Amino acid sequence: MARSIDYVLFENIKLYPNPVNGNELYITDIINGSFRVYNSFGQEISNDKIENSIIPISDISSENYLVEIISNWHSISKRFIKK
């Protein structure tokens, strides 16, 4: 199956720092879009817009999470740890 250039670039998105100690999680290659954060039970606990490649995570406690990133009709899920 051939993949579009957009899909291949979207697949290379990285989150940093990971694990994160602060209140912001940064994303490579996405400036604006939206996100959803899920806890280890699969419950959505946060959602908002991505602005300037930043996902705000100040309202979540220390745990392992899954973030779904949505931009330009594509979505991808990545794991991160909040310390």
BELZIVEN-V806926 format. One record per backbone hydrogen bond with DSSP energy under -0.5 kcal/mol. NH is the residue of the N-H (numbers start at 1). CO is the residue of the C=O. E is the energy in kcal/mol with one decimal. If there is no record, write none. Layout:
BEGIN
NH,CO,E
NH,CO,E
END
This chain:
BEGIN
8,4,-2.1
9,5,-2.4
10,6,-2.4
11,7,-2.3
12,8,-0.7
12,9,-0.9
13,10,-1.4
16,26,-2.2
19,81,-0.5
20,81,-2.9
25,55,-2.5
26,16,-3.0
27,53,-2.1
28,14,-2.3
33,50,-1.3
34,70,-2.5
35,48,-2.4
36,68,-1.8
37,46,-3.0
38,66,-3.1
39,43,-2.2
42,39,-2.0
45,37,-3.0
46,37,-1.2
48,35,-1.5
50,33,-2.2
51,49,-0.5
51,54,-1.2
53,31,-2.2
54,51,-1.0
55,25,-3.2
56,54,-0.6
57,23,-2.9
58,23,-0.6
60,57,-1.3
63,82,-1.1
65,80,-3.2
66,38,-2.2
67,78,-3.3
68,36,-3.1
69,67,-0.6
69,76,-3.2
70,34,-2.9
71,74,-2.3
74,71,-1.8
76,69,-1.9
78,67,-2.5
80,65,-2.2
82,63,-2.7
83,20,-2.8
83,81,-0.6
END
